[in-house]
């Protein structure tokens, strides 16, 4: 292990970015599992990614990837996707999960069509899917942190009153910001894996266990990727899977021991 491999100036901002995404996505992931709409994150993230990709490919001033044009197009696409899913949930509740899957594959296919029309499209597509968490800037952290603080305050104070439409809109805003930080794959992993690991818990214990599980997976993934020079985003997805499985097994064994002791 070299001193530069784990240099805080590189891993610190990446770790903070991951913590910001965890802060919003763990409680939202728990809610997604309760609603039984598991793939909404992939669908909305891919929709947001499609908007960002369109801006990156067709706006000369959006080449840096975090311009106003990229954010505006990404958020607009995500909100349109959220409003569509709000309508389908009311109109076709029995097939909502299937419609979410259809939205994902449709937006993914449109993204591939866009990529095929631009020589730099494949590179932008990889950035959106796998993410560039090691290269987040302090400006990004401040901007996204402010957005997340607002979203969390709304969620924890009004989650029982915002209804289906409010949930989808809030979710779309959170995912749009997250995709720009860590990519589609890591957004989905952070949303679903810790929530699955703590699904049998309840209340504050469930939320805290989800945060601990996600933070452990994030930290482990960053350290391993730094030491072995692995792709950071995909590596964190793998370590999140490991910590989530371990957390789930721990909870199951603890429950079994408690039941046997009665």
Number of C-alpha atoms within 10 A of each C-alpha: 8 8 7 11 16 17 11 12 10 17 20 15 19 25 20 16 25 24 19 18 26 25 21 22 31 25 21 22 27 22 17 21 16 12 9 11 16 19 20 25 26 23 27 32 35 32 33 34 33 25 24 32 27 21 23 24 21 12 13 10 14 19 15 9 19 15 15 12 20 26 21 16 21 29 24 19 24 30 22 16 26 25 18 16 25 19 15 17 18 12 11 12 14 11 11 20 19 13 20 24 16 13 22 22 16 15 22 18 13 15 21 16 12 18 19 12 11 13 10 12 20 15 11 21 21 13 22 25 21 21 26 19 24 21 13 22 14 12 9 16 17 12 11 21 19 11 14 21 14 11 16 19 11 14 20 10 10 12 15 10 10 15 10 17 17 18 19 22 19 19 25 28 22 25 31 31 24 27 28 28 29 26 27 29 21 28 30 23 22 30 28 24 25 33 31 17 25 23 19 12 14 12 7 9 11 19 20 15 21 31 23 16 28 33 21 16 24 27 18 19 23 26 18 18 18 21 13 10 12 15 17 24 25 19 22 27 21 18 20 27 21 17 22 25 18 14 21 20 13 13 18 14 12 12 13 11 11 10 9 8 7 5
